[in-house]
Amino acid sequence: MTGVASDDGNVVHGVNAAALKRIHLVGVAGTGMGSFAGMLKAKGYEVTGSDENVYPPMSDMLKAWGIRALTPYAPSNLDEAKPDLVIIGNVIRRVNPEATAVRERRLPQMSFPAAFGELVLAGRHSVVVAGTHGKTTTSAMMAHVLVEAGKDPSFLVGGVTQNYAGNYRVGQGPHVVVEGDEYDTAYFDKGPKFLHYQPRTVILTSVEFDHADIYRDLPHYESSFAKLVALVPAGGVLAVSAQWPNAVGLARAGKAKVVTYGEGGEVRAEGLRFSEAGAHFTLVASGVREDLSLPMAGRHNVENALGVCAAGLSLGLTPAELRAGLATFRGVKRRQEIRGEVRGVLVLDDFAHHPTAVKETVSAVKARWPNRRLWAVFEPRSNTSRRNIHQEPYAHAFTGAARVSLRVPEKHDKIPEGEGLDVPRLVKDLQAQGFEASGDASVEALVAEVASGAKSGDLVLVMSNGAFGGFIDKLLAALGKAP
């Protein structure tokens, strides 16, 4: 292995991939890291990993891929792994005992995004999907359309795709689709992850303030996307949603060709209509009119599909190939995922947590199931959603729901006193608008409330970017026991 060491001593930039045999991932149980481990194994490397705890489903996935997951973090894990390269996950802090041993032994180390750039993207056409909203669905959709078109792409996305029962694929074609996250990279690299992804084609879905734990304000947040735009070469293409003028402005400041999509954009939908089967519309672009169907609900998912169409056309896909790919896209787990129906109560799981995402998801679900009473259950869990910076937007994010139940978040040491989301106030604001609203810190209390109050024909939409204390499984069990 060769590389150039950074000021951190053993952090390398540039590797001889052919000389690598053994790779060890510290923090392997995370969704992205675990999937990257599987991807590296599929590419022929000897792969091991370590984590504090490894639970299903990732423990089962790693076992199926033949990857040893050592627990807990310890210097002795490095003795067993004997790595040529150590990949450090985003959750790892400098004081981690295994990370400390990596530095002390001066083992070559890289961040996950940097290693992905070197070991997967080198010499390929990188298609990066970035933005505040819709990254996972759009990147999974883009990858599937390329697969269905016979382009044999590789991909790595942030959720489990329903078409492939996983979130990565190793193909032999020229394209690699990757979800571009603006969160920081590693303890030794505080820049956005997507700066390592060598973009040639970018889909920029939206730019709205998020990640308040690492960005000061909207201009600071926008600056990370400005850096991404600057990386796209003059021969590249940047497809950007016309619904976000600030995103369009950022895109036009770069060297790449800009294609706008969505309402008012160069690539747009006409004759949009929804049914329980999903969305139906006519794709309109330069010289193109094609009737398309998407088995997903919501205007935001139609916009995601238009972003895929804009990028796909630039990559040489035909309208017919776009039609075939979109029609067979089954979505991503935890994005309007039907988890069960008990006693006539339909339960959906969704990852929405930002107020814009909550609003779009509620609207989409109501449009798809207009005759069901909608009960929205929301856990503000992320560092941003726990804060009061979105106090007012949340009060207007549940239009379409009949009832709203909110979890009162636990105190978080990263959120200063007085800056947390005021759930009791939010409940009162919703009640003042006519919603039947409530809040509770206890998952069990929320389960009992919904299980006892839900009636046949209702739809319970559960939104959280975490496990929500097992709320959905507990609710389905409680509904089954209810008289």
KOLROKE-138005 format. One record per residue (C-alpha): x, y, z; residue in three letters; residue number from 1. Coordinates in nm, 2 decimals. Example, Ala and Ser with C-alpha at 12.3 -4.5 7.8 and 13.67 -1.06 7.14 Angstrom:
2
{fido {1.23 -0.45 0.78} ALA 1}
{fido {1.37 -0.11 0.71} SER 2}
This chain:
483
{fido {0.00 0.00 0.00} MET 1}
{fido {0.12 0.35 -0.08} THR 2}
{fido {-0.02 0.69 0.02} GLY 3}
{fido {0.06 1.03 0.14} VAL 4}
{fido {0.03 1.08 0.52} ALA 5}
{fido {-0.15 1.38 0.66} SER 6}
{fido {-0.06 1.59 0.96} ASP 7}
{fido {-0.23 1.32 1.17} ASP 8}
{fido {0.06 1.10 1.09} GLY 9}
{fido {-0.11 0.78 0.98} ASN 10}
{fido {-0.41 0.92 0.79} VAL 11}
{fido {-0.34 0.85 0.43} VAL 12}
{fido {-0.46 1.01 0.11} HIS 13}
{fido {-0.43 0.79 -0.19} GLY 14}
{fido {-0.38 0.41 -0.18} VAL 15}
{fido {-0.26 0.13 -0.41} ASN 16}
{fido {-0.58 -0.07 -0.41} ALA 17}
{fido {-0.40 -0.37 -0.57} ALA 18}
{fido {-0.16 -0.39 -0.28} ALA 19}
{fido {-0.43 -0.41 -0.02} LEU 20}
{fido {-0.54 -0.75 0.11} LYS 21}
{fido {-0.68 -0.70 0.47} ARG 22}
{fido {-0.91 -0.41 0.56} ILE 23}
{fido {-1.05 -0.35 0.91} HIS 24}
{fido {-1.34 -0.12 0.98} LEU 25}
{fido {-1.38 0.04 1.32} VAL 26}
{fido {-1.75 0.11 1.38} GLY 27}
{fido {-1.86 -0.16 1.14} VAL 28}
{fido {-2.22 -0.20 1.28} ALA 29}
{fido {-2.34 0.13 1.14} GLY 30}
{fido {-2.56 0.11 0.83} THR 31}
{fido {-2.31 0.28 0.60} GLY 32}
{fido {-2.00 0.12 0.74} MET 33}
{fido {-2.15 -0.23 0.75} GLY 34}
{fido {-2.27 -0.20 0.39} SER 35}
{fido {-1.93 -0.07 0.28} PHE 36}
{fido {-1.77 -0.37 0.45} ALA 37}
{fido {-2.00 -0.60 0.25} GLY 38}
{fido {-1.90 -0.41 -0.07} MET 39}
{fido {-1.53 -0.45 0.01} LEU 40}
{fido {-1.58 -0.82 0.07} LYS 41}
{fido {-1.76 -0.85 -0.26} ALA 42}
{fido {-1.46 -0.68 -0.43} LYS 43}
{fido {-1.23 -0.95 -0.30} GLY 44}
{fido {-1.07 -0.80 0.01} TYR 45}
{fido {-1.03 -0.98 0.34} GLU 46}
{fido {-1.25 -0.78 0.57} VAL 47}
{fido {-1.30 -0.76 0.95} THR 48}
{fido {-1.47 -0.51 1.17} GLY 49}
{fido {-1.52 -0.40 1.53} SER 50}
{fido {-1.79 -0.22 1.72} ASP 51}
{fido {-1.92 -0.17 2.08} GLU 52}
{fido {-2.22 -0.39 2.02} ASN 53}
{fido {-2.35 -0.56 1.70} VAL 54}
{fido {-2.72 -0.63 1.68} TYR 55}
{fido {-2.96 -0.76 1.41} PRO 56}
{fido {-3.01 -0.69 1.14} PRO 57}
{fido {-2.65 -0.58 1.08} MET 58}
{fido {-2.51 -0.87 1.28} SER 59}
{fido {-2.70 -1.11 1.06} ASP 60}
{fido {-2.59 -0.93 0.74} MET 61}
{fido {-2.22 -0.93 0.84} LEU 62}
{fido {-2.24 -1.30 0.93} LYS 63}
{fido {-2.40 -1.38 0.59} ALA 64}
{fido {-2.12 -1.18 0.41} TRP 65}
{fido {-1.85 -1.37 0.61} GLY 66}
{fido {-1.73 -1.07 0.79} ILE 67}
{fido {-1.61 -1.11 1.15} ARG 68}
{fido {-1.73 -0.84 1.39} ALA 69}
{fido {-1.51 -0.81 1.70} LEU 70}
{fido {-1.66 -0.66 2.02} THR 71}
{fido {-1.60 -0.44 2.21} PRO 72}
{fido {-1.35 -0.19 2.08} TYR 73}
{fido {-1.00 -0.29 2.19} ALA 74}
{fido {-0.64 -0.28 2.07} PRO 75}
{fido {-0.64 -0.66 2.06} SER 76}
{fido {-0.88 -0.65 1.77} ASN 77}
{fido {-0.60 -0.51 1.56} LEU 78}
{fido {-0.38 -0.81 1.65} ASP 79}
{fido {-0.65 -1.04 1.52} GLU 80}
{fido {-0.73 -0.84 1.21} ALA 81}
{fido {-0.37 -0.76 1.10} LYS 82}
{fido {-0.49 -0.49 0.87} PRO 83}
{fido {-0.31 -0.33 0.58} ASP 84}
{fido {-0.57 -0.04 0.61} LEU 85}
{fido {-0.80 0.07 0.89} VAL 86}
{fido {-1.12 0.25 0.80} ILE 87}
{fido {-1.25 0.48 1.08} ILE 88}
{fido {-1.63 0.53 1.11} GLY 89}
{fido {-1.80 0.87 1.17} ASN 90}
{fido {-1.92 0.77 1.51} VAL 91}
{fido {-1.56 0.70 1.64} ILE 92}
{fido {-1.41 0.96 1.86} ARG 93}
{fido {-1.04 1.03 1.91} ARG 94}
{fido {-1.04 0.88 2.26} VAL 95}
{fido {-1.17 0.54 2.13} ASN 96}
{fido {-0.92 0.28 2.26} PRO 97}
{fido {-0.90 0.11 1.92} GLU 98}
{fido {-0.86 0.44 1.73} ALA 99}
{fido {-0.59 0.53 1.98} THR 100}
{fido {-0.41 0.21 1.92} ALA 101}
{fido {-0.43 0.26 1.54} VAL 102}
{fido {-0.25 0.60 1.58} ARG 103}
{fido {0.01 0.46 1.83} GLU 104}
{fido {0.09 0.17 1.59} ARG 105}
{fido {0.09 0.41 1.30} ARG 106}
{fido {-0.13 0.18 1.10} LEU 107}
{fido {-0.26 0.34 0.77} PRO 108}
{fido {-0.61 0.48 0.83} GLN 109}
{fido {-0.87 0.65 0.62} MET 110}
{fido {-1.22 0.77 0.68} SER 111}
{fido {-1.51 0.58 0.52} PHE 112}
{fido {-1.58 0.84 0.25} PRO 113}
{fido {-1.22 0.88 0.16} ALA 114}
{fido {-1.18 0.50 0.14} ALA 115}
{fido {-1.49 0.48 -0.07} PHE 116}
{fido {-1.36 0.74 -0.31} GLY 117}
{fido {-1.02 0.56 -0.35} GLU 118}
{fido {-1.14 0.20 -0.35} LEU 119}
{fido {-1.47 0.22 -0.54} VAL 120}
{fido {-1.50 0.55 -0.73} LEU 121}
{fido {-1.15 0.56 -0.89} ALA 122}
{fido {-1.19 0.55 -1.27} GLY 123}
{fido {-1.57 0.54 -1.25} ARG 124}
{fido {-1.85 0.79 -1.33} HIS 125}
{fido {-1.97 0.90 -0.99} SER 126}
{fido {-2.33 1.00 -0.96} VAL 127}
{fido {-2.38 1.18 -0.63} VAL 128}
{fido {-2.72 1.25 -0.49} VAL 129}
{fido {-2.71 1.53 -0.23} ALA 130}
{fido {-2.95 1.77 -0.06} GLY 131}
{fido {-3.14 1.81 0.27} THR 132}
{fido {-3.44 1.60 0.17} HIS 133}
{fido {-3.49 1.28 -0.04} GLY 134}
{fido {-3.13 1.17 -0.08} LYS 135}
{fido {-3.19 0.80 0.01} THR 136}
{fido {-3.50 0.75 -0.21} THR 137}
{fido {-3.36 0.94 -0.50} THR 138}
{fido {-3.02 0.76 -0.50} SER 139}
{fido {-3.19 0.42 -0.47} ALA 140}
{fido {-3.43 0.52 -0.75} MET 141}
{fido {-3.14 0.64 -0.97} MET 142}
{fido {-2.94 0.32 -0.91} ALA 143}
{fido {-3.25 0.10 -0.99} HIS 144}
{fido {-3.32 0.28 -1.31} VAL 145}
{fido {-2.96 0.22 -1.42} LEU 146}
{fido {-2.98 -0.15 -1.33} VAL 147}
{fido {-3.31 -0.19 -1.52} GLU 148}
{fido {-3.15 -0.02 -1.82} ALA 149}
{fido {-2.87 -0.28 -1.82} GLY 150}
{fido {-2.59 -0.05 -1.72} LYS 151}
{fido {-2.48 -0.27 -1.43} ASP 152}
{fido {-2.40 0.01 -1.19} PRO 153}
{fido {-2.25 -0.01 -0.84} SER 154}
{fido {-2.43 0.18 -0.56} PHE 155}
{fido {-2.42 0.26 -0.19} LEU 156}
{fido {-2.72 0.43 -0.04} VAL 157}
{fido {-2.84 0.51 0.31} GLY 158}
{fido {-3.13 0.27 0.34} GLY 159}
{fido {-3.23 -0.08 0.25} VAL 160}
{fido {-3.37 -0.09 -0.10} THR 161}
{fido {-3.67 -0.30 -0.15} GLN 162}
{fido {-3.56 -0.41 -0.49} ASN 163}
{fido {-3.23 -0.55 -0.37} TYR 164}
{fido {-3.28 -0.63 0.00} ALA 165}
{fido {-2.97 -0.43 0.08} GLY 166}
{fido {-2.82 -0.09 0.04} ASN 167}
{fido {-2.52 -0.17 -0.19} TYR 168}
{fido {-2.44 -0.34 -0.51} ARG 169}
{fido {-2.11 -0.41 -0.69} VAL 170}
{fido {-2.15 -0.39 -1.07} GLY 171}
{fido {-1.91 -0.39 -1.36} GLN 172}
{fido {-2.06 -0.09 -1.54} GLY 173}
{fido {-1.91 0.26 -1.55} PRO 174}
{fido {-2.15 0.42 -1.30} HIS 175}
{fido {-2.14 0.44 -0.92} VAL 176}
{fido {-2.44 0.60 -0.75} VAL 177}
{fido {-2.37 0.72 -0.40} VAL 178}
{fido {-2.58 0.91 -0.15} GLU 179}
{fido {-2.39 1.23 -0.07} GLY 180}
{fido {-2.41 1.32 0.30} ASP 181}
{fido {-2.32 1.67 0.41} GLU 182}
{fido {-2.25 1.55 0.77} TYR 183}
{fido {-1.88 1.55 0.88} ASP 184}
{fido {-1.65 1.27 0.78} THR 185}
{fido {-1.44 1.15 1.08} ALA 186}
{fido {-1.28 1.28 1.40} TYR 187}
{fido {-0.98 1.38 1.19} PHE 188}
{fido {-1.18 1.52 0.90} ASP 189}
{fido {-1.46 1.76 0.98} LYS 190}
{fido {-1.55 1.83 0.62} GLY 191}
{fido {-1.87 1.70 0.45} PRO 192}
{fido {-1.86 1.34 0.34} LYS 193}
{fido {-1.96 1.42 -0.01} PHE 194}
{fido {-1.64 1.61 -0.08} LEU 195}
{fido {-1.47 1.27 -0.12} HIS 196}
{fido {-1.70 1.14 -0.39} TYR 197}
{fido {-1.54 1.28 -0.71} GLN 198}
{fido {-1.88 1.38 -0.86} PRO 199}
{fido {-1.93 1.39 -1.24} ARG 200}
{fido {-2.31 1.39 -1.22} THR 201}
{fido {-2.50 1.54 -0.92} VAL 202}
{fido {-2.86 1.55 -0.83} ILE 203}
{fido {-2.92 1.83 -0.58} LEU 204}
{fido {-3.26 1.78 -0.43} THR 205}
{fido {-3.29 2.07 -0.18} SER 206}
{fido {-3.09 2.29 0.05} VAL 207}
{fido {-3.27 2.38 0.38} GLU 208}
{fido {-3.10 2.43 0.72} PHE 209}
{fido {-3.03 2.10 0.90} ASP 210}
{fido {-2.76 1.94 1.12} HIS 211}
{fido {-2.77 2.23 1.37} ALA 212}
{fido {-2.51 2.04 1.58} ASP 213}
{fido {-2.24 2.10 1.33} ILE 214}
{fido {-2.36 2.40 1.12} TYR 215}
{fido {-2.41 2.75 1.27} ARG 216}
{fido {-2.67 2.87 1.03} ASP 217}
{fido {-2.81 2.85 0.68} LEU 218}
{fido {-2.51 3.03 0.51} PRO 219}
{fido {-2.27 2.79 0.69} HIS 220}
{fido {-2.48 2.50 0.58} TYR 221}
{fido {-2.50 2.62 0.22} GLU 222}
{fido {-2.12 2.66 0.21} SER 223}
{fido {-2.08 2.28 0.22} SER 224}
{fido {-2.29 2.25 -0.10} PHE 225}
{fido {-2.10 2.53 -0.27} ALA 226}
{fido {-1.79 2.32 -0.22} LYS 227}
{fido {-1.96 2.01 -0.37} LEU 228}
{fido {-2.08 2.21 -0.67} VAL 229}
{fido {-1.72 2.34 -0.73} ALA 230}
{fido {-1.60 1.98 -0.76} LEU 231}
{fido {-1.82 1.89 -1.06} VAL 232}
{fido {-1.61 1.94 -1.38} PRO 233}
{fido {-1.71 2.15 -1.68} ALA 234}
{fido {-1.81 1.84 -1.86} GLY 235}
{fido {-2.03 1.72 -1.58} GLY 236}
{fido {-2.40 1.77 -1.51} VAL 237}
{fido {-2.58 1.91 -1.21} LEU 238}
{fido {-2.95 1.84 -1.19} ALA 239}
{fido {-3.11 2.07 -0.93} VAL 240}
{fido {-3.47 2.11 -0.81} SER 241}
{fido {-3.63 2.43 -0.93} ALA 242}
{fido {-3.83 2.44 -0.61} GLN 243}
{fido {-3.52 2.56 -0.41} TRP 244}
{fido {-3.39 2.89 -0.56} PRO 245}
{fido {-3.09 2.89 -0.32} ASN 246}
{fido {-2.99 2.54 -0.45} ALA 247}
{fido {-3.03 2.66 -0.81} VAL 248}
{fido {-2.81 2.97 -0.73} GLY 249}
{fido {-2.55 2.74 -0.58} LEU 250}
{fido {-2.56 2.51 -0.88} ALA 251}
{fido {-2.52 2.80 -1.13} ARG 252}
{fido {-2.21 2.92 -0.95} ALA 253}
{fido {-2.02 2.61 -1.07} GLY 254}
{fido {-1.86 2.49 -1.39} LYS 255}
{fido {-2.10 2.21 -1.48} ALA 256}
{fido {-2.40 2.22 -1.70} LYS 257}
{fido {-2.71 2.29 -1.49} VAL 258}
{fido {-3.05 2.12 -1.56} VAL 259}
{fido {-3.35 2.23 -1.34} THR 260}
{fido {-3.63 1.99 -1.27} TYR 261}
{fido {-3.97 2.00 -1.10} GLY 262}
{fido {-4.24 2.27 -1.13} GLU 263}
{fido {-4.10 2.55 -1.34} GLY 264}
{fido {-3.80 2.35 -1.44} GLY 265}
{fido {-3.66 2.22 -1.77} GLU 266}
{fido {-3.76 1.86 -1.67} VAL 267}
{fido {-4.11 1.86 -1.53} ARG 268}
{fido {-4.43 1.66 -1.49} ALA 269}
{fido {-4.77 1.73 -1.65} GLU 270}
{fido {-5.11 1.58 -1.58} GLY 271}
{fido {-5.00 1.45 -1.24} LEU 272}
{fido {-5.26 1.23 -1.06} ARG 273}
{fido {-5.24 0.99 -0.77} PHE 274}
{fido {-5.41 0.66 -0.68} SER 275}
{fido {-5.35 0.38 -0.43} GLU 276}
{fido {-5.11 0.24 -0.70} ALA 277}
{fido {-4.90 0.55 -0.68} GLY 278}
{fido {-4.83 0.85 -0.91} ALA 279}
{fido {-4.90 0.89 -1.28} HIS 280}
{fido {-4.77 1.18 -1.50} PHE 281}
{fido {-4.62 1.28 -1.83} THR 282}
{fido {-4.25 1.35 -1.83} LEU 283}
{fido {-4.18 1.67 -2.03} VAL 284}
{fido {-3.82 1.76 -2.12} ALA 285}
{fido {-3.64 1.89 -2.43} SER 286}
{fido {-3.77 1.68 -2.71} GLY 287}
{fido {-3.93 1.43 -2.47} VAL 288}
{fido {-4.29 1.35 -2.37} ARG 289}
{fido {-4.33 1.01 -2.20} GLU 290}
{fido {-4.61 0.88 -1.98} ASP 291}
{fido {-4.46 0.75 -1.65} LEU 292}
{fido {-4.59 0.57 -1.35} SER 293}
{fido {-4.42 0.56 -1.01} LEU 294}
{fido {-4.55 0.31 -0.74} PRO 295}
{fido {-4.50 0.57 -0.46} MET 296}
{fido {-4.71 0.85 -0.32} ALA 297}
{fido {-4.64 1.22 -0.28} GLY 298}
{fido {-4.54 1.52 -0.49} ARG 299}
{fido {-4.20 1.50 -0.33} HIS 300}
{fido {-4.14 1.16 -0.47} ASN 301}
{fido {-4.25 1.27 -0.81} VAL 302}
{fido {-3.99 1.55 -0.78} GLU 303}
{fido {-3.74 1.29 -0.68} ASN 304}
{fido {-3.83 1.09 -0.99} ALA 305}
{fido {-3.79 1.40 -1.21} LEU 306}
{fido {-3.44 1.45 -1.06} GLY 307}
{fido {-3.36 1.09 -1.17} VAL 308}
{fido {-3.50 1.16 -1.51} CYS 309}
{fido {-3.30 1.48 -1.55} ALA 310}
{fido {-2.98 1.30 -1.46} ALA 311}
{fido {-3.07 0.98 -1.65} GLY 312}
{fido {-3.13 1.17 -1.97} LEU 313}
{fido {-2.79 1.34 -1.93} SER 314}
{fido {-2.64 0.99 -1.89} LEU 315}
{fido {-2.79 0.88 -2.22} GLY 316}
{fido {-3.09 0.68 -2.09} LEU 317}
{fido {-3.39 0.67 -2.32} THR 318}
{fido {-3.74 0.78 -2.21} PRO 319}
{fido {-3.85 0.41 -2.24} ALA 320}
{fido {-3.56 0.30 -2.00} GLU 321}
{fido {-3.67 0.57 -1.75} LEU 322}
{fido {-4.03 0.44 -1.78} ARG 323}
{fido {-3.93 0.08 -1.71} ALA 324}
{fido {-3.71 0.16 -1.42} GLY 325}
{fido {-3.95 0.39 -1.24} LEU 326}
{fido {-4.24 0.16 -1.29} ALA 327}
{fido {-4.06 -0.13 -1.11} THR 328}
{fido {-3.90 0.08 -0.83} PHE 329}
{fido {-4.03 -0.06 -0.50} ARG 330}
{fido {-3.89 0.20 -0.27} GLY 331}
{fido {-3.67 0.20 0.04} VAL 332}
{fido {-3.75 0.05 0.38} LYS 333}
{fido {-3.87 0.31 0.63} ARG 334}
{fido {-4.00 0.54 0.35} ARG 335}
{fido {-4.38 0.50 0.37} GLN 336}
{fido {-4.32 0.13 0.44} GLU 337}
{fido {-4.63 -0.07 0.52} ILE 338}
{fido {-4.54 -0.26 0.84} ARG 339}
{fido {-4.87 -0.43 0.89} GLY 340}
{fido {-5.25 -0.41 0.92} GLU 341}
{fido {-5.42 -0.54 1.23} VAL 342}
{fido {-5.79 -0.52 1.29} ARG 343}
{fido {-5.82 -0.29 0.99} GLY 344}
{fido {-5.56 -0.05 1.12} VAL 345}
{fido {-5.28 0.01 0.87} LEU 346}
{fido {-4.94 0.10 1.01} VAL 347}
{fido {-4.67 0.28 0.81} LEU 348}
{fido {-4.31 0.35 0.90} ASP 349}
{fido {-4.13 0.66 0.77} ASP 350}
{fido {-3.79 0.82 0.84} PHE 351}
{fido {-3.92 1.18 0.82} ALA 352}
{fido {-3.79 1.41 1.10} HIS 353}
{fido {-3.73 1.76 0.95} HIS 354}
{fido {-4.06 1.96 0.94} PRO 355}
{fido {-4.05 1.99 0.56} THR 356}
{fido {-4.02 1.61 0.54} ALA 357}
{fido {-4.29 1.55 0.79} VAL 358}
{fido {-4.53 1.79 0.60} LYS 359}
{fido {-4.46 1.62 0.27} GLU 360}
{fido {-4.50 1.27 0.41} THR 361}
{fido {-4.83 1.34 0.58} VAL 362}
{fido {-4.96 1.50 0.26} SER 363}
{fido {-4.84 1.21 0.05} ALA 364}
{fido {-4.99 0.95 0.27} VAL 365}
{fido {-5.32 1.13 0.29} LYS 366}
{fido {-5.33 1.17 -0.09} ALA 367}
{fido {-5.27 0.79 -0.13} ARG 368}
{fido {-5.52 0.68 0.13} TRP 369}
{fido {-5.78 0.97 0.13} PRO 370}
{fido {-6.05 0.76 0.29} ASN 371}
{fido {-5.86 0.66 0.60} ARG 372}
{fido {-5.84 0.86 0.91} ARG 373}
{fido {-5.47 0.95 0.95} LEU 374}
{fido {-5.31 0.94 1.29} TRP 375}
{fido {-4.96 1.08 1.28} ALA 376}
{fido {-4.71 0.97 1.55} VAL 377}
{fido {-4.38 1.16 1.56} PHE 378}
{fido {-4.05 1.13 1.75} GLU 379}
{fido {-3.83 1.44 1.73} PRO 380}
{fido {-3.50 1.25 1.77} ARG 381}
{fido {-3.23 1.41 1.55} SER 382}
{fido {-3.01 1.68 1.69} ASN 383}
{fido {-3.19 1.94 1.48} THR 384}
{fido {-3.55 1.81 1.53} SER 385}
{fido {-3.50 1.82 1.91} ARG 386}
{fido {-3.42 2.19 1.89} ARG 387}
{fido {-3.67 2.48 1.90} ASN 388}
{fido {-3.53 2.63 1.57} ILE 389}
{fido {-3.82 2.45 1.39} HIS 390}
{fido {-4.08 2.51 1.67} GLN 391}
{fido {-4.32 2.71 1.44} GLU 392}
{fido {-4.28 2.49 1.13} PRO 393}
{fido {-4.37 2.18 1.32} TYR 394}
{fido {-4.69 2.34 1.42} ALA 395}
{fido {-4.79 2.35 1.05} HIS 396}
{fido {-4.64 2.02 0.94} ALA 397}
{fido {-4.93 1.79 1.02} PHE 398}
{fido {-5.20 1.92 0.78} THR 399}
{fido {-5.40 1.62 0.67} GLY 400}
{fido {-5.38 1.43 0.99} ALA 401}
{fido {-5.68 1.39 1.22} ALA 402}
{fido {-5.48 1.30 1.53} ARG 403}
{fido {-5.12 1.37 1.63} VAL 404}
{fido {-4.92 1.21 1.90} SER 405}
{fido {-4.57 1.33 1.98} LEU 406}
{fido {-4.29 1.18 2.19} ARG 407}
{fido {-4.13 1.42 2.43} VAL 408}
{fido {-3.75 1.38 2.36} PRO 409}
{fido {-3.51 1.29 2.63} GLU 410}
{fido {-3.26 1.56 2.73} LYS 411}
{fido {-2.95 1.57 2.51} HIS 412}
{fido {-2.62 1.70 2.63} ASP 413}
{fido {-2.55 1.86 2.29} LYS 414}
{fido {-2.86 2.08 2.32} ILE 415}
{fido {-2.82 2.38 2.55} PRO 416}
{fido {-3.08 2.46 2.82} GLU 417}
{fido {-3.37 2.66 2.67} GLY 418}
{fido {-3.30 2.55 2.31} GLU 419}
{fido {-3.50 2.23 2.31} GLY 420}
{fido {-3.82 2.17 2.12} LEU 421}
{fido {-4.11 2.26 2.35} ASP 422}
{fido {-4.35 1.96 2.29} VAL 423}
{fido {-4.62 2.08 2.53} PRO 424}
{fido {-4.63 2.41 2.35} ARG 425}
{fido {-4.64 2.23 2.02} LEU 426}
{fido {-4.93 2.02 2.14} VAL 427}
{fido {-5.13 2.33 2.24} LYS 428}
{fido {-5.05 2.50 1.90} ASP 429}
{fido {-5.19 2.19 1.72} LEU 430}
{fido {-5.49 2.17 1.94} GLN 431}
{fido {-5.56 2.54 1.87} ALA 432}
{fido {-5.58 2.45 1.50} GLN 433}
{fido {-5.83 2.18 1.57} GLY 434}
{fido {-5.60 1.87 1.58} PHE 435}
{fido {-5.66 1.61 1.85} GLU 436}
{fido {-5.30 1.62 1.98} ALA 437}
{fido {-5.11 1.48 2.27} SER 438}
{fido {-4.75 1.43 2.39} GLY 439}
{fido {-4.57 1.19 2.62} ASP 440}
{fido {-4.22 1.09 2.70} ALA 441}
{fido {-4.31 0.72 2.74} SER 442}
{fido {-4.32 0.49 2.44} VAL 443}
{fido {-4.54 0.25 2.63} GLU 444}
{fido {-4.79 0.53 2.70} ALA 445}
{fido {-4.80 0.63 2.34} LEU 446}
{fido {-4.85 0.27 2.23} VAL 447}
{fido {-5.14 0.23 2.47} ALA 448}
{fido {-5.30 0.55 2.36} GLU 449}
{fido {-5.28 0.46 1.99} VAL 450}
{fido {-5.38 0.09 2.04} ALA 451}
{fido {-5.68 0.19 2.24} SER 452}
{fido {-5.79 0.48 2.02} GLY 453}
{fido {-5.73 0.34 1.67} ALA 454}
{fido {-6.03 0.21 1.48} LYS 455}
{fido {-6.08 -0.01 1.18} SER 456}
{fido {-6.00 0.19 0.87} GLY 457}
{fido {-5.75 0.42 1.04} ASP 458}
{fido {-5.39 0.47 0.91} LEU 459}
{fido {-5.12 0.52 1.17} VAL 460}
{fido {-4.81 0.70 1.02} LEU 461}
{fido {-4.51 0.66 1.25} VAL 462}
{fido {-4.22 0.90 1.18} MET 463}
{fido {-3.87 0.89 1.34} SER 464}
{fido {-3.51 0.88 1.22} ASN 465}
{fido {-3.44 0.61 1.49} GLY 466}
{fido {-3.59 0.30 1.64} ALA 467}
{fido {-3.85 0.50 1.85} PHE 468}
{fido {-3.81 0.25 2.13} GLY 469}
{fido {-3.96 -0.03 1.92} GLY 470}
{fido {-4.29 0.16 1.89} PHE 471}
{fido {-4.41 -0.01 1.57} ILE 472}
{fido {-4.36 -0.36 1.69} ASP 473}
{fido {-4.51 -0.29 2.02} LYS 474}
{fido {-4.81 -0.12 1.85} LEU 475}
{fido {-4.88 -0.41 1.62} LEU 476}
{fido {-4.86 -0.65 1.91} ALA 477}
{fido {-5.09 -0.43 2.12} ALA 478}
{fido {-5.34 -0.40 1.83} LEU 479}
{fido {-5.35 -0.77 1.81} GLY 480}
{fido {-5.44 -0.81 2.18} LYS 481}
{fido {-5.69 -0.53 2.18} ALA 482}
{fido {-6.06 -0.64 2.22} PRO 483}
